[in-house]
Amino acid sequence: MSIQPVGEVIRKAVKWVSEQRKFEPGKDLNKIIEEACIKFNLSPKEAEFLRRFVLDKS
């Protein structure tokens, strides 16, 4: 496991969510966000930021 610069994990998670929405347009957005939180090991604060960011953009 490597240490990433502050914010880098969020950028990767946002990109991953965006890609998942393209490849699986019918999938529930909340489920995709949950999967991103697990995949990128987001803290609760990061997870909340991701959720707000993605839901505000959609």
C-alpha positions, -999 to 999 in steps of 0.1 A, spaced: 0 0 0 13 34 -9 6 68 5 -11 91 -19 -12 129 -20 -41 145 -3 -71 145 -26 -57 120 -50 -78 91 -37 -109 113 -42 -100 121 -77 -95 84 -85 -129 76 -69 -147 103 -89 -131 91 -121 -140 55 -113 -177 64 -105 -179 83 -138 -165 53 -157 -190 29 -140 -219 52 -149 -209 50 -185 -205 12 -186 -235 5 -164 -260 33 -169 -289 14 -154 -271 7 -121 -282 25 -90 -259 55 -84 -259 50 -46 -247 14 -51 -218 27 -74 -209 52 -47 -208 26 -20 -186 3 -41 -162 33 -47 -160 39 -10 -150 3 -4 -127 1 -34 -107 32 -25 -110 27 13 -125 62 18 -128 77 52 -163 87 63 -155 123 55 -142 114 21 -172 92 14 -196 120 23 -177 144 0 -178 119 -29 -215 113 -23 -223 150 -24 -200 157 -53 -215 130 -75 -251 136 -66 -248 174 -71 -233 167 -106 -261 143 -117 
